[in-house]
């Protein structure tokens, strides 16, 4: 008996192999020669847009994340906590 993760991994593996074989056959099938440009161009376009989307997401995350507090401010806060602990 396989675990759920192993089953999903097996399905992903089978799907990837099936797509790779189908893509290779479509690329070299003589009847599909007029569409060969599109067979190459569409996956390249999808990959290019995916990479740009990931880059945009990283940029958005960096632009909207507040900067960290200065180290000096953290040291003062830590010293204050240490003093409070000593008083107790």
NUPAMI-881034 format. One record per residue: residue in one letter; x, y, z of N, C-alpha, C, O, CB in turn. Coordinates in steps of 0.1 Angstrom, whole numbers, plus 2048, in hexadecimal, padded with zeros to 3 digits. Glycine has a CB too. Layout:
+------+------+------+------+-------+-------+-------+------+------+------+------+------+------+-------+-------+-------+
| rest | n_xx | n_yy | n_zz | ca_xx | ca_yy | ca_zz | c_xx | c_yy | c_zz | o_xx | o_yy | o_zz | cb_xx | cb_yy | cb_zz |
+------+------+------+------+-------+-------+-------+------+------+------+------+------+------+-------+-------+-------+
|    A |    X |    Y |    Z |     X |     Y |     Z |    X |    Y |    Z |    X |    Y |    Z |     X |     Y |     Z |
...
+------+------+------+------+-------+-------+-------+------+------+------+------+------+------+-------+-------+-------+
end
This chain:
+------+------+------+------+-------+-------+-------+------+------+------+------+------+------+-------+-------+-------+
| rest | n_xx | n_yy | n_zz | ca_xx | ca_yy | ca_zz | c_xx | c_yy | c_zz | o_xx | o_yy | o_zz | cb_xx | cb_yy | cb_zz |
+------+------+------+------+-------+-------+-------+------+------+------+------+------+------+-------+-------+-------+
|    X |  808 |  7F4 |  800 |   800 |   800 |   800 |  809 |  80C |  800 |  812 |  80E |  808 |   7F6 |   800 |   80C |
|    X |  806 |  816 |  7F7 |   80E |   822 |   7F6 |  807 |  82D |  7FE |  7FB |  82D |  7FF |   810 |   826 |   7E8 |
|    X |  80F |  837 |  803 |   809 |   842 |   80A |  802 |  84B |  7FF |  804 |  84A |  7F3 |   813 |   849 |   812 |
|    X |  7FB |  855 |  804 |   7F4 |   85E |   7FC |  7FE |  866 |  7F4 |  7FD |  869 |  7E8 |   7EB |   868 |   804 |
|    X |  809 |  86B |  7FA |   814 |   872 |   7F4 |  81A |  86A |  7E9 |  81D |  86F |  7DE |   81E |   877 |   7FE |
|    X |  81D |  85D |  7EB |   823 |   855 |   7E1 |  81A |  853 |  7D5 |  81E |  853 |  7CA |   827 |   847 |   7E7 |
|    X |  80D |  852 |  7D8 |   803 |   850 |   7CD |  802 |  85C |  7C4 |  802 |  85C |  7B8 |   7F5 |   84D |   7D3 |
|    X |  802 |  868 |  7CB |   802 |   875 |   7C3 |  80F |  876 |  7BB |  80F |  87B |  7B0 |   800 |   881 |   7CD |
|    X |  81A |  873 |  7C2 |   827 |   873 |   7BB |  827 |  86A |  7AF |  82C |  86E |  7A4 |   832 |   870 |   7C4 |
|    X |  821 |  85E |  7B0 |   821 |   855 |   7A5 |  818 |  85A |  799 |  81C |  859 |  78E |   81B |   848 |   7A9 |
|    X |  80D |  861 |  79D |   804 |   867 |   793 |  80B |  872 |  78C |  80A |  873 |  77F |   7F7 |   86C |   799 |
|    X |  812 |  87A |  793 |   81A |   885 |   78D |  824 |  880 |  783 |  826 |  885 |  778 |   820 |   88E |   798 |
|    X |  82B |  875 |  788 |   836 |   86F |   77F |  830 |  86A |  772 |  835 |  86D |  768 |   83C |   864 |   787 |
|    X |  824 |  862 |  773 |   81E |   85D |   767 |  819 |  868 |  75E |  81B |  867 |  752 |   812 |   854 |   76B |
|    X |  813 |  873 |  764 |   80F |   87E |   75C |  81A |  885 |  755 |  819 |  888 |  749 |   807 |   888 |   764 |
|    X |  825 |  887 |  75B |   831 |   88D |   755 |  837 |  885 |  74A |  83A |  88A |  740 |   83B |   890 |   760 |
|    X |  838 |  878 |  74C |   83D |   86F |   742 |  833 |  86F |  736 |  838 |  870 |  72A |   83F |   861 |   747 |
|    X |  826 |  86E |  738 |   81D |   86E |   72D |  81D |  87C |  725 |  81D |  87B |  719 |   80E |   86C |   733 |
|    X |  81E |  887 |  72C |   81F |   894 |   725 |  82C |  895 |  71D |  82C |  89A |  712 |   81E |   89F |   72F |
|    X |  837 |  890 |  723 |   844 |   890 |   71C |  844 |  888 |  70F |  848 |  88C |  705 |   84F |   88B |   725 |
|    X |  83E |  87C |  710 |   83D |   873 |   704 |  834 |  879 |  6FA |  837 |  87A |  6EE |   838 |   865 |   708 |
|    X |  828 |  87F |  6FF |   81F |   885 |   6F5 |  825 |  891 |  6EE |  823 |  893 |  6E2 |   812 |   889 |   6FD |
|    X |  82C |  899 |  6F6 |   832 |   8A5 |   6F0 |  83D |  8A1 |  6E6 |  83D |  8A7 |  6DB |   839 |   8AE |   6FC |
|    X |  845 |  897 |  6E9 |   84F |   893 |   6E0 |  849 |  88D |  6D3 |  84E |  890 |  6C8 |   858 |   888 |   6E7 |
|    X |  83F |  885 |  6D5 |   838 |   880 |   6C9 |  832 |  88B |  6C0 |  833 |  88B |  6B4 |   82D |   876 |   6CD |
|    X |  82B |  894 |  6C7 |   825 |   8A0 |   6C0 |  82F |  8A8 |  6B9 |  82D |  8AD |  6AE |   81D |   8A8 |   6C9 |
|    X |  83B |  8AA |  6BF |   845 |   8B2 |   6B9 |  84B |  8AC |  6AC |  84E |  8B3 |  6A2 |   851 |   8B4 |   6C3 |
|    X |  84C |  89F |  6AC |   852 |   898 |   6A0 |  848 |  891 |  697 |  84C |  88A |  68D |   85C |   88E |   6A5 |
|    X |  83B |  891 |  69A |   831 |   88A |   692 |  830 |  892 |  684 |  82E |  89E |  684 |   823 |   88A |   699 |
|    X |  832 |  88B |  679 |   832 |   892 |   66C |  825 |  89A |  669 |  825 |  8A4 |  663 |   835 |   889 |   661 |
|    X |  81A |  894 |  66D |   80D |   89B |   66A |  80B |  8A8 |  672 |  804 |  8B0 |  66D |   801 |   891 |   66E |
|    X |  813 |  8AA |  67D |   812 |   8B6 |   684 |  81C |  8C0 |  681 |  81E |  8CA |  688 |   812 |   8B3 |   693 |
|    X |  824 |  8BE |  676 |   82E |   8C7 |   672 |  82A |  8D5 |  671 |  832 |  8DE |  675 |   834 |   8C2 |   665 |
|    X |  81E |  8D8 |  66B |   81A |   8E7 |   66A |  819 |  8ED |  678 |  819 |  8FA |  679 |   80D |   8E8 |   663 |
|    X |  816 |  8E5 |  682 |   814 |   8EB |   690 |  821 |  8EA |  698 |  820 |  8EE |  6A4 |   809 |   8E4 |   696 |
|    X |  82C |  8E7 |  693 |   838 |   8E5 |   69B |  83C |  8F1 |  6A2 |  841 |  8F1 |  6AD |   844 |   8E0 |   692 |
|    X |  83B |  8FD |  69C |   83E |   909 |   6A2 |  836 |  90B |  6AF |  83B |  90F |  6B9 |   83C |   915 |   698 |
|    X |  829 |  909 |  6AE |   820 |   90B |   6B9 |  822 |  900 |  6C4 |  821 |  903 |  6D0 |   811 |   90A |   6B5 |
|    X |  827 |  8F4 |  6C0 |   829 |   8EA |   6CA |  835 |  8EE |  6D2 |  836 |  8EA |  6DE |   82C |   8DC |   6C2 |
|    X |  83E |  8F5 |  6CD |   84A |   8FA |   6D4 |  847 |  907 |  6DB |  84A |  909 |  6E7 |   856 |   8FB |   6CB |
|    X |  840 |  910 |  6D4 |   83E |   91E |   6D9 |  835 |  91F |  6E5 |  838 |  926 |  6EE |   838 |   926 |   6CE |
|    X |  82B |  917 |  6E5 |   821 |   917 |   6F1 |  827 |  913 |  6FE |  826 |  91B |  708 |   815 |   90F |   6EE |
|    X |  82E |  908 |  6FF |   835 |   905 |   70C |  840 |  90F |  710 |  841 |  912 |  71B |   83B |   8F7 |   70B |
|    X |  847 |  914 |  706 |   851 |   91E |   709 |  84A |  92B |  70F |  84F |  930 |  718 |   85A |   922 |   6FC |
|    X |  840 |  92F |  709 |   838 |   93A |   70D |  833 |  938 |  71C |  834 |  941 |  724 |   82C |   93E |   704 |
|    X |  82D |  92C |  71E |   828 |   929 |   72B |  834 |  929 |  736 |  832 |  92F |  741 |   821 |   91B |   72B |
|    X |  83F |  923 |  732 |   84A |   923 |   73C |  850 |  931 |  73E |  853 |  935 |  749 |   856 |   91A |   736 |
|    X |  850 |  939 |  734 |   855 |   947 |   735 |  84C |  94F |  73E |  851 |  957 |  747 |   856 |   94E |   727 |
|    X |  83F |  94E |  73C |   835 |   956 |   744 |  836 |  951 |  752 |  834 |  959 |  75C |   827 |   954 |   73E |
|    X |  838 |  944 |  754 |   839 |   93E |   762 |  845 |  944 |  769 |  844 |  948 |  775 |   839 |   92F |   762 |
|    X |  850 |  944 |  762 |   85C |   94A |   769 |  85A |  959 |  76C |  85E |  95D |  777 |   869 |   948 |   75F |
|    X |  854 |  960 |  763 |   852 |   96E |   765 |  848 |  970 |  771 |  849 |  979 |  779 |   84D |   975 |   759 |
|    X |  83E |  967 |  772 |   834 |   968 |   77D |  83B |  965 |  78A |  838 |  96C |  794 |   829 |   95D |   77A |
|    X |  844 |  95B |  78B |   84C |   959 |   797 |  854 |  965 |  79B |  855 |  969 |  7A6 |   854 |   94C |   796 |
|    X |  85B |  96B |  791 |   863 |   977 |   793 |  85A |  982 |  798 |  85E |  98A |  7A1 |   86A |   97B |   787 |
|    X |  84E |  984 |  792 |   845 |   98F |   797 |  841 |  98C |  7A5 |  840 |  996 |  7AD |   839 |   990 |   78D |
|    X |  83E |  980 |  7A8 |   839 |   97C |   7B6 |  845 |  97F |  7C0 |  842 |  985 |  7CB |   835 |   96E |   7B7 |
|    X |  851 |  97C |  7BD |   85C |   97F |   7C5 |  85E |  98E |  7C7 |  860 |  993 |  7D2 |   869 |   979 |   7C0 |
|    X |  85D |  995 |  7BC |   85E |   9A4 |   7BD |  853 |  9AA |  7C5 |  856 |  9B3 |  7CD |   85E |   9AA |   7AF |
|    X |  847 |  9A5 |  7C4 |   83B |   9AA |   7CB |  83D |  9A7 |  7DA |  83B |  9B0 |  7E3 |   82E |   9A4 |   7C6 |
|    X |  842 |  99B |  7DD |   844 |   998 |   7EB |  84F |  9A1 |  7F1 |  84E |  9A5 |  7FD |   848 |   989 |   7EC |
|    X |  85A |  9A3 |  7EA |   865 |   9AB |   7EF |  860 |  9BA |  7F1 |  864 |  9C1 |  7FA |   871 |   9AB |   7E6 |
|    X |  858 |  9BF |  7E7 |   853 |   9CC |   7E8 |  849 |  9CF |  7F3 |  848 |  9DA |  7F8 |   84D |   9D0 |   7DB |
|    X |  841 |  9C5 |  7F7 |   837 |   9C7 |   801 |  83A |  9C2 |  80F |  833 |  9C4 |  818 |   82A |   9C0 |   7FC |
|    X |  846 |  9BC |  810 |   84A |   9B7 |   81D |  851 |  9C3 |  825 |  85A |  9C9 |  81F |   854 |   9AB |   81C |
|    X |  84D |  9C6 |  831 |   853 |   9D1 |   838 |  861 |  9CE |  83C |  865 |  9C2 |  83E |   84B |   9D4 |   845 |
|    X |  86A |  9D8 |  83C |   878 |   9D5 |   83F |  879 |  9D1 |  84E |  871 |  9D4 |  856 |   880 |   9E2 |   83D |
|    X |  884 |  9CA |  851 |   886 |   9C5 |   85F |  88A |  9D1 |  867 |  88F |  9DB |  863 |   891 |   9BB |   85F |
|    X |  888 |  9D0 |  874 |   88B |   9DB |   87E |  89A |  9DB |  87F |  8A1 |  9D1 |  87E |   885 |   9D8 |   88B |
|    X |  8A0 |  9E7 |  881 |   8AE |   9E9 |   883 |  8B3 |  9E1 |  88F |  8AC |  9DF |  899 |   8B2 |   9F7 |   885 |
|    X |  8BF |  9DC |  88E |   8C5 |   9D4 |   899 |  8C6 |  9DC |  8A6 |  8C4 |  9D6 |  8B1 |   8D3 |   9CF |   895 |
|    X |  8C9 |  9E8 |  8A5 |   8CA |   9F1 |   8B1 |  8BD |  9F1 |  8B9 |  8BD |  9F0 |  8C5 |   8CF |   9FF |   8AD |
|    X |  8B2 |  9F2 |  8B2 |   8A5 |   9F2 |   8B8 |  8A2 |  9E5 |  8BF |  89D |  9E4 |  8CA |   89A |   9F5 |   8AE |
|    X |  8A6 |  9DA |  8B9 |   8A4 |   9CD |   8BF |  8AD |  9CB |  8CB |  8A9 |  9C5 |  8D5 |   8A7 |   9C2 |   8B4 |
|    X |  8B9 |  9D0 |  8CB |   8C2 |   9CF |   8D6 |  8BD |  9D7 |  8E2 |  8BE |  9D2 |  8ED |   8D0 |   9D4 |   8D3 |
|    X |  8B7 |  9E3 |  8E0 |   8B2 |   9EB |   8EB |  8A6 |  9E3 |  8F1 |  8A4 |  9E3 |  8FD |   8AD |   9F9 |   8E5 |
|    X |  89D |  9DD |  8E8 |   892 |   9D6 |   8ED |  896 |  9CA |  8F5 |  890 |  9C7 |  8FF |   889 |   9D2 |   8E1 |
|    X |  8A0 |  9C3 |  8F1 |   8A5 |   9B7 |   8F8 |  8AB |  9BB |  905 |  8A9 |  9B4 |  90F |   8AF |   9B0 |   8EF |
|    X |  8B2 |  9C6 |  906 |   8B8 |   9CB |   912 |  8AD |  9CF |  91C |  8AE |  9CC |  928 |   8C1 |   9D7 |   910 |
|    X |  8A2 |  9D5 |  917 |   897 |   9D8 |   920 |  890 |  9CC |  925 |  88D |  9CB |  931 |   88D |   9E0 |   918 |
|    X |  88F |  9C1 |  91E |   889 |   9B5 |   922 |  893 |  9AE |  92D |  88E |  9A9 |  937 |   887 |   9AB |   917 |
|    X |  8A0 |  9AF |  92B |   8A9 |   9A9 |   935 |  8A8 |  9B1 |  942 |  8A9 |  9AA |  94D |   8B8 |   9AA |   92F |
|    X |  8A7 |  9BE |  941 |   8A5 |   9C6 |   94E |  898 |  9C2 |  955 |  898 |  9C1 |  961 |   8A6 |   9D5 |   94B |
|    X |  88D |  9C0 |  94E |   881 |   9BC |   954 |  882 |  9AF |  95A |  87C |  9AC |  965 |   875 |   9BD |   949 |
|    X |  889 |  9A6 |  954 |   88B |   998 |   959 |  893 |  999 |  966 |  890 |  991 |  96F |   891 |   98F |   94F |
|    X |  89D |  9A1 |  967 |   8A5 |   9A3 |   973 |  89D |  9A8 |  97E |  8A0 |  9A5 |  98A |   8B2 |   9AB |   970 |
|    X |  894 |  9B1 |  97C |   88C |   9B8 |   986 |  882 |  9AE |  98D |  87F |  9B0 |  998 |   884 |   9C4 |   980 |
|    X |  87E |  9A4 |  986 |   875 |   99A |   98B |  87B |  991 |  994 |  875 |  988 |  99A |   86D |   993 |   980 |
+------+------+------+------+-------+-------+-------+------+------+------+------+------+------+-------+-------+-------+
end
